[in-house]
Amino acid sequence: MRAVSKSFFFNQFPAVVCALAIFVQSSIPGEKIPPFELFSHDKLIHVAIYFVFALALLHAFRHQRRFAYLSEHALVCGLLIATLYAISDETHQFFTPNRSSEIWDLNADVLGIFLASLVFWKFPTKEL
């Protein structure tokens, strides 16, 4: 068995953690979510969460070494995968008790992804 490289932990692991955190958070039934004033800004939270996730995913694709196509086309692949993940997240919430699946949430997710892609395009990352 091959040891997990240091590069994986700096480049790909953050995207995996973000994806898992989004999935776990989406799995919480609506009545279990504590009331918190910050949640009144639901769409801003969606933008922020998917901004961070998309940056991590774009960085992971850019710096992976196994598939040259993903590295060369990290921006397009990252946009596509992050958007598909956002769609799957909203679909997952549709089936979670007392949660809603809204097109406006998906729009906020995609806005966060788009903003992350602009940052990633303007300020490309260096390999760690």
N, C-alpha and C positions, 0 to 999 in steps of 0.2 A: 504494500500500500504506500502510495506516495504522500509525503508530508505536505500539508497545506502551506503554500508559500506566503511570505510576508506581503508580497504584492497583492494576493487575494484579499487579505484583511484590510489593506488600504484602498484598494480599487473596487472590488466587487462586493465585499461583505456589507458595506453601508447600504447598498441598494437592496440586498436581501433583507436586511433588518427593517428598512422602510416598508417594503412590500408586506412583510409579516405583521408589522405594527398596524398598517392600514387594515389588513384582513382581520386581525384580532379586534380592533376597534369597531369595525363594521359588524362583527358577530355579536356584539353586546346588545341584548334586547333593549328597546327604547325605555322601558320602565326602570331599567337598572342604571341608566345614565344619571348621575347626580345633577340637580339643577345648579347651574353656575353662570354667573352674569356674562362671562366671556362668550358663552355659547349663543348669545343673542346675535353675535356677529358670525353666524354660521358660514356664510359664503366666503368671508375673509379667511376663516380657518381652512376651508377647502382649498382656497388658492395657496395658502402657506404650506399646507401638508403636501400638495402635489408639486409645488415648486421645489421643495426639498427632495422629494422622491425622484422627480425628473432629473434634477442635478446629479443625484447619486447614480441614477441609471445611465445618464449620458456619460458620466465619468467612467463608470464600469465598462461600458461598451468601447469607449475610446481606448482604454488601457488593458483590455483583455488581449491575450496573445494566441488563442486557439483558432479563432475564426477571423481571417483577414477582412472579410466583407464587413463584419460588424465594426471593426476598428476604422476602416476607411469611410464608412457611411454611418458613423455613430449618431450624428444629429438626426437623420431621417429615421433610422431604426429606433432610436430612443423616443422620438416623438410618437411613432407608431405604437410601440410596446406600452409606453406610459398611457397613451389614450385608450388602448384596448384594456389595460388594467383598470382605468377609471370607469369604463363602461361595465366591466365585470364587477367592479365594486358596487356600483349603483344597482346592478341586477341582483347581486348578493343581498343588498339591503332590502330589496323588495320582498325577499323570502324570510327576512329576520323579523321576529315578532315586534310589533309596535315601532318599526322603523319605516321610513319612507324612501322611495326612490324618485328623485326629482330631476327633471331636465336642467333646472337651474343649478343644482349641485354639480351635475356633469359639466355644465358650462363653466362654473367656477374652477373645477378640476382642470379643465382644458386651458383655461386662462393661466393657471399656475404653471402648467406644462409649457405653454408658449413663452411665458416670461423667463422660465428657466432655460429654455432653448436660446433665447436672445442673449442671456448672460453667458451661456456656454459658448455660443458662437463668437461673441465679442471678446471674451476673456478665456481662451482655450487653456485647459489645465496641463500641467506637466506631470510626467510619470513620477510616482513616488518610489 
